Amino acid sequence: MSKTFRTTLKGLLACAALGVSSAALAQVVGIATDQQGSLGYNTGQAVAKIANQKAHITARIQPMAGTAAYLPLINRGEMDFGFCNAVEAEYAMTGTGNFEGKKNPDLRMVGVMFPLITGLAAVADSGLNTIDDLRAGRGKLRIASEYTASTIIKYYIMGALANGGMTYGDFRQVPVSGFVKGMEALGDGLVDVTLISLNSAGGKKANAQLRGRGGIQYISLDDSPQGQKLFKDFLHAAQIVHMKANPNIPGLKHDANIIRIPWVMVTSKNAPDSLVYAITKAVAENHQALGETFGAFKRGKVAEMAPESGVPYHPGALKYYREAGISVGK
C-alpha cells in the first residue's frame, strides 16, 4: 500500500466518522470574509484552520468588500460559508434594513460564534449617562450618521434610539464613512454621540484623546419591559445587557445597559447537510483552539450556539445540535 493511498484512505475514514462525504473532501470549501484585519477575516481564519486540521476539510478564506458583497453569493451557493451579525442576517434574508429590496431567502444559520457588545457612547463630562439624558438633548446634540462603508452600524444606533422613543431626526446628523470613523469623530470633538464596541481599539483611542474630560462613557439604555420591547421591535436579534462598572474598560466607569449582538456563521440552504454538520461539529468541539487563534471566541459558549433566530437553521447544523444536546431556540 503506497504512502499516498494510505494518506488518502486515512482522510476518507476521518471524514466518514464526521459524516462528511468523499465529494465534500475533494472540494475546496470557500469561507467568505471581510478584508484582512477585520472581525470577519479573523473569524474566518480561525474557522478555516480548525476545518482543515480537525475536520479534514480543505477550507480557504476569500476576503471580499463586505457582507453586501458576499451574503448574496452565499445565498446563491457560490460561496459556502461566511460571517455577519445576526441582525444583518435577518435583514439580508428578508430584504429589509441595509438589504432593503434585496432578499436572500436561501440564507441559513449555522450558529453563533461569539457575542458582540457595543453601545452608544458620549464624553464622560457631557452628562449623557442614560437614554433619558440623551432624549433631553434632542435638537442640539450631534450624532454620527450614514456610515456609508458600514451600513449596518446606523441600524444599531437607530435601535438604541428607538429604545428611548427617538429617531435620527431628533438630532443633528454628522455623516461618517465607517465604524472607526464614527469613533474617531467623538475623539476629535466632531460629534456628541457615536457607537463604540466594548474594548475596541477605536474606543480605546477615543478614550485616550478625551482623557482630560474623563474619557468616554456608555449611555445606559432603558431595560424596562417597555424599553426592551421598543428595542426588540427594531433589533429583533439583539439584546440589552447589563454591564457592571469596570475601571479597566473604557466607558464603564458606571454600570450601563448596552447592546449584545450574536456574531454568526451562515450558509446556503443548498449546502450539503454532511458539510454543514462537519463544520458545526468542528467549531463546537474545538472551541478552546478557536479561542487560542482568535481571542474573540473566548467570549462565546458552545451551549449558546443556537439561540432563537429569524433565519432558519440549516438541517446539518440542527443534526449536530440534537446529537450534542445543545438547545435550539424557537
ZADO-1210 file (C-alpha; in nm, 4 decimals, padded with zeros to 6 digits):
<atoms>
<atom x="00.0000" y="00.0000" z="00.0000" code="MET" pos="1"/>
<atom x="00.1557" y="00.3316" z="-00.1097" code="SER" pos="2"/>
<atom x="00.2052" y="00.6242" z="00.1259" code="LYS" pos="3"/>
<atom x="-00.0259" y="00.8401" z="-00.0895" code="THR" pos="4"/>
<atom x="-00.3014" y="00.5785" z="-00.0802" code="PHE" pos="5"/>
<atom x="-00.2675" y="00.5366" z="00.2968" code="ARG" pos="6"/>
<atom x="-00.2923" y="00.9138" z="00.3467" code="THR" pos="7"/>
<atom x="-00.5993" y="00.9383" z="00.1241" code="THR" pos="8"/>
<atom x="-00.7648" y="00.6420" z="00.2961" code="LEU" pos="9"/>
<atom x="-00.6939" y="00.7944" z="00.6371" code="LYS" pos="10"/>
<atom x="-00.8601" y="01.1205" z="00.5307" code="GLY" pos="11"/>
<atom x="-01.1625" y="00.9383" z="00.3903" code="LEU" pos="12"/>
<atom x="-01.2076" y="00.7369" z="00.7083" code="LEU" pos="13"/>
<atom x="-01.1799" y="01.0503" z="00.9208" code="ALA" pos="14"/>
<atom x="-01.4431" y="01.2262" z="00.7128" code="CYS" pos="15"/>
<atom x="-01.6696" y="00.9242" z="00.7225" code="ALA" pos="16"/>
<atom x="-01.6540" y="00.9373" z="01.1009" code="ALA" pos="17"/>
<atom x="-01.7629" y="01.3025" z="01.0862" code="LEU" pos="18"/>
<atom x="-02.0358" y="01.2328" z="00.8345" code="GLY" pos="19"/>
<atom x="-01.8599" y="01.4133" z="00.5501" code="VAL" pos="20"/>
<atom x="-01.8907" y="01.2649" z="00.2034" code="SER" pos="21"/>
<atom x="-01.5900" y="01.1954" z="-00.0155" code="SER" pos="22"/>
<atom x="-01.7245" y="01.4623" z="-00.2544" code="ALA" pos="23"/>
<atom x="-01.7031" y="01.7213" z="00.0243" code="ALA" pos="24"/>
<atom x="-01.3487" y="01.6059" z="00.0948" code="LEU" pos="25"/>
<atom x="-01.2467" y="01.6569" z="-00.2658" code="ALA" pos="26"/>
<atom x="-01.3811" y="02.0103" z="-00.2988" code="GLN" pos="27"/>
<atom x="-01.2308" y="02.3295" z="-00.1612" code="VAL" pos="28"/>
<atom x="-01.4758" y="02.4901" z="00.0786" code="VAL" pos="29"/>
<atom x="-01.4958" y="02.8673" z="00.0421" code="GLY" pos="30"/>
<atom x="-01.5357" y="03.0857" z="00.3518" code="ILE" pos="31"/>
<atom x="-01.6163" y="03.4465" z="00.2661" code="ALA" pos="32"/>
<atom x="-01.4789" y="03.7190" z="00.4932" code="THR" pos="33"/>
<atom x="-01.4284" y="04.0931" z="00.5079" code="ASP" pos="34"/>
<atom x="-01.0893" y="04.2428" z="00.4290" code="GLN" pos="35"/>
<atom x="-00.7689" y="04.1459" z="00.6105" code="GLN" pos="36"/>
<atom x="-00.7569" y="04.2607" z="00.9712" code="GLY" pos="37"/>
<atom x="-01.1346" y="04.2780" z="01.0102" code="SER" pos="38"/>
<atom x="-01.3508" y="04.0862" z="01.2550" code="LEU" pos="39"/>
<atom x="-01.4836" y="03.8674" z="00.9739" code="GLY" pos="40"/>
<atom x="-01.1364" y="03.7956" z="00.8387" code="TYR" pos="41"/>
<atom x="-01.0010" y="03.6907" z="01.1784" code="ASN" pos="42"/>
<atom x="-01.3070" y="03.4741" z="01.2450" code="THR" pos="43"/>
<atom x="-01.2728" y="03.3087" z="00.9061" code="GLY" pos="44"/>
<atom x="-00.9042" y="03.2370" z="00.9540" code="GLN" pos="45"/>
<atom x="-00.9721" y="03.0629" z="01.2841" code="ALA" pos="46"/>
<atom x="-01.2590" y="02.8526" z="01.1473" code="VAL" pos="47"/>
<atom x="-01.0693" y="02.7584" z="00.8307" code="ALA" pos="48"/>
<atom x="-00.7739" y="02.6432" z="01.0411" code="LYS" pos="49"/>
<atom x="-00.9978" y="02.4197" z="01.2512" code="ILE" pos="50"/>
<atom x="-01.1795" y="02.2867" z="00.9441" code="ALA" pos="51"/>
<atom x="-00.8504" y="02.1874" z="00.7848" code="ASN" pos="52"/>
<atom x="-00.6847" y="02.0425" z="01.0943" code="GLN" pos="53"/>
<atom x="-00.9756" y="01.8809" z="01.2763" code="LYS" pos="54"/>
<atom x="-01.2493" y="01.8117" z="01.0200" code="ALA" pos="55"/>
<atom x="-01.0121" y="01.7214" z="00.7341" code="HIS" pos="56"/>
<atom x="-01.1961" y="01.9632" z="00.5076" code="ILE" pos="57"/>
<atom x="-00.9942" y="02.1786" z="00.2699" code="THR" pos="58"/>
<atom x="-01.1214" y="02.5251" z="00.3598" code="ALA" pos="59"/>
<atom x="-00.9969" y="02.8538" z="00.2196" code="ARG" pos="60"/>
<atom x="-01.0957" y="03.2067" z="00.3181" code="ILE" pos="61"/>
<atom x="-01.1905" y="03.4558" z="00.0494" code="GLN" pos="62"/>
<atom x="-01.1646" y="03.8221" z="00.1578" code="PRO" pos="63"/>
<atom x="-01.4250" y="04.0461" z="-00.0063" code="MET" pos="64"/>
<atom x="-01.5540" y="04.4022" z="00.0181" code="ALA" pos="65"/>
<atom x="-01.8010" y="04.3196" z="00.2947" code="GLY" pos="66"/>
<atom x="-02.1289" y="04.1492" z="00.3764" code="THR" pos="67"/>
<atom x="-02.3128" y="04.3324" z="00.0986" code="ALA" pos="68"/>
<atom x="-02.0765" y="04.1609" z="-00.1453" code="ALA" pos="69"/>
<atom x="-02.0673" y="03.8098" z="-00.0049" code="TYR" pos="70"/>
<atom x="-02.4031" y="03.7341" z="00.1591" code="LEU" pos="71"/>
<atom x="-02.5746" y="03.7231" z="-00.1854" code="PRO" pos="72"/>
<atom x="-02.3023" y="03.4838" z="-00.3052" code="LEU" pos="73"/>
<atom x="-02.3672" y="03.2548" z="-00.0087" code="ILE" pos="74"/>
<atom x="-02.7408" y="03.2770" z="-00.0738" code="ASN" pos="75"/>
<atom x="-02.6813" y="03.1573" z="-00.4301" code="ARG" pos="76"/>
<atom x="-02.4419" y="02.8825" z="-00.3206" code="GLY" pos="77"/>
<atom x="-02.1430" y="03.0456" z="-00.4915" code="GLU" pos="78"/>
<atom x="-01.9623" y="03.0629" z="-00.1553" code="MET" pos="79"/>
<atom x="-02.0101" y="02.8000" z="00.1140" code="ASP" pos="80"/>
<atom x="-01.9921" y="02.9960" z="00.4404" code="PHE" pos="81"/>
<atom x="-01.9493" y="03.3467" z="00.5737" code="GLY" pos="82"/>
<atom x="-01.9991" y="03.5644" z="00.8795" code="PHE" pos="83"/>
<atom x="-02.2169" y="03.8563" z="00.9809" code="CYS" pos="84"/>
<atom x="-02.4093" y="03.9693" z="01.2852" code="ASN" pos="85"/>
<atom x="-02.7491" y="03.8118" z="01.3485" code="ALA" pos="86"/>
<atom x="-02.9330" y="04.1399" z="01.2862" code="VAL" pos="87"/>
<atom x="-02.7807" y="04.1688" z="00.9398" code="GLU" pos="88"/>
<atom x="-02.8501" y="03.8013" z="00.8647" code="ALA" pos="89"/>
<atom x="-03.2219" y="03.8648" z="00.9202" code="GLU" pos="90"/>
<atom x="-03.2131" y="04.1830" z="00.7135" code="TYR" pos="91"/>
<atom x="-03.0343" y="04.0027" z="00.4282" code="ALA" pos="92"/>
<atom x="-03.2771" y="03.7111" z="00.4253" code="MET" pos="93"/>
<atom x="-03.5908" y="03.9274" z="00.4340" code="THR" pos="94"/>
<atom x="-03.4686" y="04.2146" z="00.2170" code="GLY" pos="95"/>
<atom x="-03.5067" y="04.4760" z="00.4894" code="THR" pos="96"/>
<atom x="-03.2773" y="04.7164" z="00.6785" code="GLY" pos="97"/>
<atom x="-02.9474" y="04.7644" z="00.4974" code="ASN" pos="98"/>
<atom x="-03.0594" y="04.4984" z="00.2449" code="PHE" pos="99"/>
<atom x="-03.3844" y="04.6798" z="00.1642" code="GLU" pos="100"/>
<atom x="-03.5358" y="04.5287" z="-00.1520" code="GLY" pos="101"/>
<atom x="-03.2573" y="04.2691" z="-00.1856" code="LYS" pos="102"/>
<atom x="-03.3908" y="03.9416" z="-00.0445" code="LYS" pos="103"/>
<atom x="-03.1610" y="03.6467" z="00.0081" code="ASN" pos="104"/>
<atom x="-03.4216" y="03.3832" z="00.1009" code="PRO" pos="105"/>
<atom x="-03.1857" y="03.0856" z="00.0846" code="ASP" pos="106"/>
<atom x="-02.9561" y="03.2016" z="00.3652" code="LEU" pos="107"/>
<atom x="-02.9459" y="02.9598" z="00.6566" code="ARG" pos="108"/>
<atom x="-02.7985" y="02.9820" z="01.0047" code="MET" pos="109"/>
<atom x="-02.5074" y="02.7639" z="01.1151" code="VAL" pos="110"/>
<atom x="-02.4603" y="02.9080" z="01.4623" code="GLY" pos="111"/>
<atom x="-02.3262" y="03.1791" z="01.6900" code="VAL" pos="112"/>
<atom x="-01.9502" y="03.2154" z="01.7017" code="MET" pos="113"/>
<atom x="-01.9423" y="03.4674" z="01.9878" code="PHE" pos="114"/>
<atom x="-02.1317" y="03.7806" z="02.1001" code="PRO" pos="115"/>
<atom x="-02.0500" y="04.1375" z="02.0012" code="LEU" pos="116"/>
<atom x="-02.1029" y="04.4019" z="02.2693" code="ILE" pos="117"/>
<atom x="-02.1483" y="04.7645" z="02.1722" code="THR" pos="118"/>
<atom x="-02.3388" y="05.0748" z="02.2681" code="GLY" pos="119"/>
<atom x="-02.3992" y="05.4448" z="02.2325" code="LEU" pos="120"/>
<atom x="-02.1207" y="05.6475" z="02.3888" code="ALA" pos="121"/>
<atom x="-02.0531" y="06.0103" z="02.4752" code="ALA" pos="122"/>
<atom x="-01.7834" y="06.2110" z="02.6520" code="VAL" pos="123"/>
<atom x="-01.7896" y="06.1372" z="03.0255" code="ALA" pos="124"/>
<atom x="-01.8339" y="06.5000" z="03.1316" code="ASP" pos="125"/>
<atom x="-02.1234" y="06.5622" z="02.8885" code="SER" pos="126"/>
<atom x="-02.3830" y="06.4462" z="03.1398" code="GLY" pos="127"/>
<atom x="-02.5158" y="06.1914" z="02.8870" code="LEU" pos="128"/>
<atom x="-02.5296" y="05.8909" z="03.1168" code="ASN" pos="129"/>
<atom x="-02.8723" y="05.7463" z="03.0298" code="THR" pos="130"/>
<atom x="-03.1104" y="05.7301" z="02.7353" code="ILE" pos="131"/>
<atom x="-03.3283" y="05.9835" z="02.9234" code="ASP" pos="132"/>
<atom x="-03.0349" y="06.2270" z="02.9262" code="ASP" pos="133"/>
<atom x="-02.9998" y="06.1758" z="02.5529" code="LEU" pos="134"/>
<atom x="-03.3692" y="06.2427" z="02.4994" code="ARG" pos="135"/>
<atom x="-03.3383" y="06.5701" z="02.6887" code="ALA" pos="136"/>
<atom x="-03.0727" y="06.6842" z="02.4406" code="GLY" pos="137"/>
<atom x="-03.2810" y="06.6320" z="02.1270" code="ARG" pos="138"/>
<atom x="-03.2376" y="06.9021" z="01.8648" code="GLY" pos="139"/>
<atom x="-02.8986" y="07.0161" z="01.9945" code="LYS" pos="140"/>
<atom x="-02.6762" y="06.7087" z="02.0097" code="LEU" pos="141"/>
<atom x="-02.4647" y="06.5896" z="01.7164" code="ARG" pos="142"/>
<atom x="-02.4717" y="06.2183" z="01.6317" code="ILE" pos="143"/>
<atom x="-02.2635" y="06.0096" z="01.3886" code="ALA" pos="144"/>
<atom x="-02.4758" y="05.9031" z="01.0910" code="SER" pos="145"/>
<atom x="-02.4906" y="05.7357" z="00.7489" code="GLU" pos="146"/>
<atom x="-02.1892" y="05.5001" z="00.7825" code="TYR" pos="147"/>
<atom x="-02.1650" y="05.4626" z="00.4058" code="THR" pos="148"/>
<atom x="-01.8956" y="05.1912" z="00.4271" code="ALA" pos="149"/>
<atom x="-02.0567" y="05.0057" z="00.7196" code="SER" pos="150"/>
<atom x="-02.4287" y="05.0437" z="00.6585" code="THR" pos="151"/>
<atom x="-02.5377" y="04.8088" z="00.9387" code="ILE" pos="152"/>
<atom x="-02.3919" y="05.0388" z="01.2071" code="ILE" pos="153"/>
<atom x="-02.6587" y="05.3050" z="01.1674" code="LYS" pos="154"/>
<atom x="-02.9246" y="05.0414" z="01.2381" code="TYR" pos="155"/>
<atom x="-02.7617" y="04.9624" z="01.5722" code="TYR" pos="156"/>
<atom x="-02.7794" y="05.3321" z="01.6536" code="ILE" pos="157"/>
<atom x="-03.1396" y="05.3521" z="01.5337" code="MET" pos="158"/>
<atom x="-03.2290" y="05.0566" z="01.7566" code="GLY" pos="159"/>
<atom x="-03.0684" y="05.2230" z="02.0575" code="ALA" pos="160"/>
<atom x="-03.2536" y="05.5466" z="01.9818" code="LEU" pos="161"/>
<atom x="-03.5797" y="05.3552" z="01.9420" code="ALA" pos="162"/>
<atom x="-03.5262" y="05.2246" z="02.2953" code="ASN" pos="163"/>
<atom x="-03.5822" y="05.5845" z="02.4111" code="GLY" pos="164"/>
<atom x="-03.8584" y="05.6624" z="02.1621" code="GLY" pos="165"/>
<atom x="-03.6272" y="05.8600" z="01.9344" code="MET" pos="166"/>
<atom x="-03.5035" y="05.8601" z="01.5750" code="THR" pos="167"/>
<atom x="-03.2095" y="06.0107" z="01.3882" code="TYR" pos="168"/>
<atom x="-03.4358" y="06.3023" z="01.3001" code="GLY" pos="169"/>
<atom x="-03.4206" y="06.4161" z="01.6628" code="ASP" pos="170"/>
<atom x="-03.0500" y="06.5012" z="01.6319" code="PHE" pos="171"/>
<atom x="-02.8005" y="06.6954" z="01.4246" code="ARG" pos="172"/>
<atom x="-02.6564" y="06.4298" z="01.1960" code="GLN" pos="173"/>
<atom x="-02.2861" y="06.4195" z="01.1113" code="VAL" pos="174"/>
<atom x="-02.2130" y="06.1747" z="00.8244" code="PRO" pos="175"/>
<atom x="-01.9163" y="05.9396" z="00.8661" code="VAL" pos="176"/>
<atom x="-01.7884" y="05.6716" z="00.6308" code="SER" pos="177"/>
<atom x="-01.7360" y="05.3808" z="00.8685" code="GLY" pos="178"/>
<atom x="-01.7432" y="05.2442" z="01.2206" code="PHE" pos="179"/>
<atom x="-01.3911" y="05.3550" z="01.3121" code="VAL" pos="180"/>
<atom x="-01.4532" y="05.6996" z="01.1637" code="LYS" pos="181"/>
<atom x="-01.7545" y="05.7384" z="01.3918" code="GLY" pos="182"/>
<atom x="-01.5412" y="05.6634" z="01.6973" code="MET" pos="183"/>
<atom x="-01.2718" y="05.8997" z="01.5729" code="GLU" pos="184"/>
<atom x="-01.5353" y="06.1724" z="01.5341" code="ALA" pos="185"/>
<atom x="-01.6148" y="06.1526" z="01.9060" code="LEU" pos="186"/>
<atom x="-01.2477" y="06.1665" z="01.9982" code="GLY" pos="187"/>
<atom x="-01.1974" y="06.4661" z="01.7684" code="ASP" pos="188"/>
<atom x="-01.4975" y="06.6512" z="01.9110" code="GLY" pos="189"/>
<atom x="-01.6967" y="06.6397" z="01.5870" code="LEU" pos="190"/>
<atom x="-01.9942" y="06.4535" z="01.7382" code="VAL" pos="191"/>
<atom x="-02.1515" y="06.4226" z="02.0818" code="ASP" pos="192"/>
<atom x="-02.2764" y="06.0652" z="02.0411" code="VAL" pos="193"/>
<atom x="-02.1497" y="05.7656" z="01.8456" code="THR" pos="194"/>
<atom x="-02.1428" y="05.3855" z="01.8594" code="LEU" pos="195"/>
<atom x="-01.8418" y="05.2189" z="02.0234" code="ILE" pos="196"/>
<atom x="-01.7742" y="04.8475" z="02.0661" code="SER" pos="197"/>
<atom x="-01.6618" y="04.7330" z="02.4085" code="LEU" pos="198"/>
<atom x="-01.2818" y="04.7264" z="02.4422" code="ASN" pos="199"/>
<atom x="-01.2354" y="04.8128" z="02.0748" code="SER" pos="200"/>
<atom x="-00.9155" y="04.9759" z="01.9527" code="ALA" pos="201"/>
<atom x="-01.1140" y="05.2729" z="01.8236" code="GLY" pos="202"/>
<atom x="-01.2873" y="05.3134" z="02.1593" code="GLY" pos="203"/>
<atom x="-00.9580" y="05.2988" z="02.3467" code="LYS" pos="204"/>
<atom x="-00.8105" y="05.5639" z="02.1172" code="LYS" pos="205"/>
<atom x="-01.1081" y="05.7975" z="02.1669" code="ALA" pos="206"/>
<atom x="-01.0920" y="05.7365" z="02.5418" code="ASN" pos="207"/>
<atom x="-00.7245" y="05.8394" z="02.5452" code="ALA" pos="208"/>
<atom x="-00.7941" y="06.1509" z="02.3380" code="GLN" pos="209"/>
<atom x="-01.0686" y="06.2528" z="02.5828" code="LEU" pos="210"/>
<atom x="-00.8759" y="06.1704" z="02.8995" code="ARG" pos="211"/>
<atom x="-00.8913" y="06.5336" z="03.0124" code="GLY" pos="212"/>
<atom x="-01.2710" y="06.5140" z="03.0091" code="ARG" pos="213"/>
<atom x="-01.2941" y="06.1790" z="03.1850" code="GLY" pos="214"/>
<atom x="-01.2758" y="05.9669" z="02.8701" code="GLY" pos="215"/>
<atom x="-01.5781" y="05.8053" z="02.7110" code="ILE" pos="216"/>
<atom x="-01.8963" y="05.6909" z="02.8853" code="GLN" pos="217"/>
<atom x="-02.1591" y="05.4445" z="02.7622" code="TYR" pos="218"/>
<atom x="-02.5146" y="05.5767" z="02.7571" code="ILE" pos="219"/>
<atom x="-02.7263" y="05.3319" z="02.9574" code="SER" pos="220"/>
<atom x="-03.0377" y="05.2077" z="02.7775" code="LEU" pos="221"/>
<atom x="-03.3815" y="05.1544" z="02.9305" code="ASP" pos="222"/>
<atom x="-03.4170" y="04.7884" z="03.0274" code="ASP" pos="223"/>
<atom x="-03.7782" y="04.8197" z="03.1481" code="SER" pos="224"/>
<atom x="-04.0331" y="04.5937" z="02.9720" code="PRO" pos="225"/>
<atom x="-04.1434" y="04.8864" z="02.7542" code="GLN" pos="226"/>
<atom x="-03.7856" y="04.9833" z="02.6718" code="GLY" pos="227"/>
<atom x="-03.6970" y="04.6244" z="02.5884" code="GLN" pos="228"/>
<atom x="-03.9997" y="04.5981" z="02.3586" code="LYS" pos="229"/>
<atom x="-03.9160" y="04.9174" z="02.1697" code="LEU" pos="230"/>
<atom x="-03.5613" y="04.7923" z="02.1241" code="PHE" pos="231"/>
<atom x="-03.6521" y="04.4363" z="02.0212" code="LYS" pos="232"/>
<atom x="-03.9187" y="04.5594" z="01.7789" code="ASP" pos="233"/>
<atom x="-03.6365" y="04.7327" z="01.5906" code="PHE" pos="234"/>
<atom x="-03.3440" y="04.4930" z="01.6504" code="LEU" pos="235"/>
<atom x="-03.5063" y="04.1535" z="01.6972" code="HIS" pos="236"/>
<atom x="-03.1802" y="03.9557" z="01.7078" code="ALA" pos="237"/>
<atom x="-03.0055" y="04.1861" z="01.9569" code="ALA" pos="238"/>
<atom x="-03.0350" y="04.2150" z="02.3359" code="GLN" pos="239"/>
<atom x="-02.9933" y="04.4793" z="02.6018" code="ILE" pos="240"/>
<atom x="-02.7424" y="04.3526" z="02.8581" code="VAL" pos="241"/>
<atom x="-02.6341" y="04.4936" z="03.1924" code="HIS" pos="242"/>
<atom x="-02.2626" y="04.5632" z="03.2302" code="MET" pos="243"/>
<atom x="-02.1151" y="04.6286" z="03.5734" code="LYS" pos="244"/>
<atom x="-01.8769" y="04.9187" z="03.6257" code="ALA" pos="245"/>
<atom x="-01.5194" y="04.8270" z="03.5404" code="ASN" pos="246"/>
<atom x="-01.2473" y="05.0941" z="03.5535" code="PRO" pos="247"/>
<atom x="-01.0304" y="04.8800" z="03.3253" code="ASN" pos="248"/>
<atom x="-01.2803" y="04.9020" z="03.0386" code="ILE" pos="249"/>
<atom x="-01.3200" y="05.2390" z="02.8636" code="PRO" pos="250"/>
<atom x="-01.6751" y="05.3682" z="02.9018" code="GLY" pos="251"/>
<atom x="-01.7688" y="05.1639" z="03.2075" code="LEU" pos="252"/>
<atom x="-01.6950" y="05.3961" z="03.4955" code="LYS" pos="253"/>
<atom x="-02.0572" y="05.3305" z="03.5937" code="HIS" pos="254"/>
<atom x="-02.2965" y="05.0385" z="03.5407" code="ASP" pos="255"/>
<atom x="-02.4622" y="05.0571" z="03.1985" code="ALA" pos="256"/>
<atom x="-02.7177" y="04.8728" z="02.9881" code="ASN" pos="257"/>
<atom x="-02.5734" y="04.8303" z="02.6394" code="ILE" pos="258"/>
<atom x="-02.6188" y="04.6082" z="02.3328" code="ILE" pos="259"/>
<atom x="-02.5223" y="04.2465" z="02.2646" code="ARG" pos="260"/>
<atom x="-02.5478" y="04.1068" z="01.9129" code="ILE" pos="261"/>
<atom x="-02.4602" y="03.7496" z="01.8084" code="PRO" pos="262"/>
<atom x="-02.1786" y="03.7163" z="01.5520" code="TRP" pos="263"/>
<atom x="-02.2868" y="03.4216" z="01.3395" code="VAL" pos="264"/>
<atom x="-02.1842" y="03.1875" z="01.0622" code="MET" pos="265"/>
<atom x="-02.4275" y="03.1474" z="00.7739" code="VAL" pos="266"/>
<atom x="-02.4550" y="02.9189" z="00.4737" code="THR" pos="267"/>
<atom x="-02.6995" y="02.8383" z="00.1937" code="SER" pos="268"/>
<atom x="-02.9974" y="02.6069" z="00.2290" code="LYS" pos="269"/>
<atom x="-02.8472" y="02.4129" z="-00.0620" code="ASN" pos="270"/>
<atom x="-02.5179" y="02.3396" z="00.1152" code="ALA" pos="271"/>
<atom x="-02.4724" y="01.9643" z="00.1741" code="PRO" pos="272"/>
<atom x="-02.6030" y="01.8525" z="00.5137" code="ASP" pos="273"/>
<atom x="-02.2879" y="01.6500" z="00.5767" code="SER" pos="274"/>
<atom x="-02.0613" y="01.9502" z="00.5162" code="LEU" pos="275"/>
<atom x="-02.2573" y="02.1852" z="00.7430" code="VAL" pos="276"/>
<atom x="-02.2747" y="01.9153" z="01.0095" code="TYR" pos="277"/>
<atom x="-01.8978" y="01.8657" z="00.9985" code="ALA" pos="278"/>
<atom x="-01.8213" y="02.2396" z="01.0164" code="ILE" pos="279"/>
<atom x="-02.0668" y="02.2896" z="01.3037" code="THR" pos="280"/>
<atom x="-01.9150" y="01.9958" z="01.4900" code="LYS" pos="281"/>
<atom x="-01.5612" y="02.1227" z="01.4315" code="ALA" pos="282"/>
<atom x="-01.6465" y="02.4693" z="01.5680" code="VAL" pos="283"/>
<atom x="-01.8349" y="02.3372" z="01.8707" code="ALA" pos="284"/>
<atom x="-01.5820" y="02.0718" z="01.9690" code="GLU" pos="285"/>
<atom x="-01.2698" y="02.2828" z="01.9206" code="ASN" pos="286"/>
<atom x="-01.3804" y="02.5975" z="02.0966" code="HIS" pos="287"/>
<atom x="-01.0647" y="02.6311" z="02.3041" code="GLN" pos="288"/>
<atom x="-00.8414" y="02.6043" z="01.9978" code="ALA" pos="289"/>
<atom x="-01.0503" y="02.8665" z="01.8193" code="LEU" pos="290"/>
<atom x="-01.0027" y="03.1000" z="02.1151" code="GLY" pos="291"/>
<atom x="-00.6271" y="03.0490" z="02.1010" code="GLU" pos="292"/>
<atom x="-00.6261" y="03.1504" z="01.7332" code="THR" pos="293"/>
<atom x="-00.8676" y="03.4437" z="01.7735" code="PHE" pos="294"/>
<atom x="-00.9420" y="03.5654" z="02.1248" code="GLY" pos="295"/>
<atom x="-01.2981" y="03.6791" z="02.0499" code="ALA" pos="296"/>
<atom x="-01.4052" y="03.3125" z="02.0535" code="PHE" pos="297"/>
<atom x="-01.3327" y="03.3090" z="02.4284" code="LYS" pos="298"/>
<atom x="-01.6455" y="03.5237" z="02.4743" code="ARG" pos="299"/>
<atom x="-01.8652" y="03.2542" z="02.3213" code="GLY" pos="300"/>
<atom x="-02.0221" y="02.9487" z="02.4798" code="LYS" pos="301"/>
<atom x="-02.0913" y="02.6245" z="02.2947" code="VAL" pos="302"/>
<atom x="-02.4187" y="02.5808" z="02.4838" code="ALA" pos="303"/>
<atom x="-02.5348" y="02.9154" z="02.3367" code="GLU" pos="304"/>
<atom x="-02.4528" y="02.8457" z="01.9726" code="MET" pos="305"/>
<atom x="-02.8151" y="02.8015" z="01.8637" code="ALA" pos="306"/>
<atom x="-03.0382" y="03.0735" z="02.0129" code="PRO" pos="307"/>
<atom x="-03.3716" y="03.1908" z="01.8741" code="GLU" pos="308"/>
<atom x="-03.3174" y="03.3067" z="01.5169" code="SER" pos="309"/>
<atom x="-03.5230" y="03.4767" z="01.2498" code="GLY" pos="310"/>
<atom x="-03.3048" y="03.2912" z="00.9959" code="VAL" pos="311"/>
<atom x="-03.3827" y="02.9164" z="00.9900" code="PRO" pos="312"/>
<atom x="-03.1052" y="02.6809" z="01.0953" code="TYR" pos="313"/>
<atom x="-02.9533" y="02.4573" z="00.8285" code="HIS" pos="314"/>
<atom x="-03.0538" y="02.0889" z="00.8751" code="PRO" pos="315"/>
<atom x="-02.6864" y="01.9880" z="00.9014" code="GLY" pos="316"/>
<atom x="-02.6344" y="02.2252" z="01.1944" code="ALA" pos="317"/>
<atom x="-02.9560" y="02.1081" z="01.3604" code="LEU" pos="318"/>
<atom x="-02.8415" y="01.7469" z="01.3315" code="LYS" pos="319"/>
<atom x="-02.5273" y="01.8254" z="01.5274" code="TYR" pos="320"/>
<atom x="-02.7065" y="02.0326" z="01.7925" code="TYR" pos="321"/>
<atom x="-02.9562" y="01.7499" z="01.8522" code="ARG" pos="322"/>
<atom x="-02.6789" y="01.4923" z="01.8855" code="GLU" pos="323"/>
<atom x="-02.4768" y="01.7177" z="02.1188" code="ALA" pos="324"/>
<atom x="-02.7765" y="01.8077" z="02.3338" code="GLY" pos="325"/>
<atom x="-02.7465" y="02.1789" z="02.2551" code="ILE" pos="326"/>
<atom x="-03.0763" y="02.3599" z="02.2957" code="SER" pos="327"/>
<atom x="-03.2061" y="02.5300" z="01.9800" code="VAL" pos="328"/>
<atom x="-03.4173" y="02.8441" z="02.0189" code="GLY" pos="329"/>
<atom x="-03.7550" y="02.8679" z="01.8565" code="LYS" pos="330"/>
</atoms>
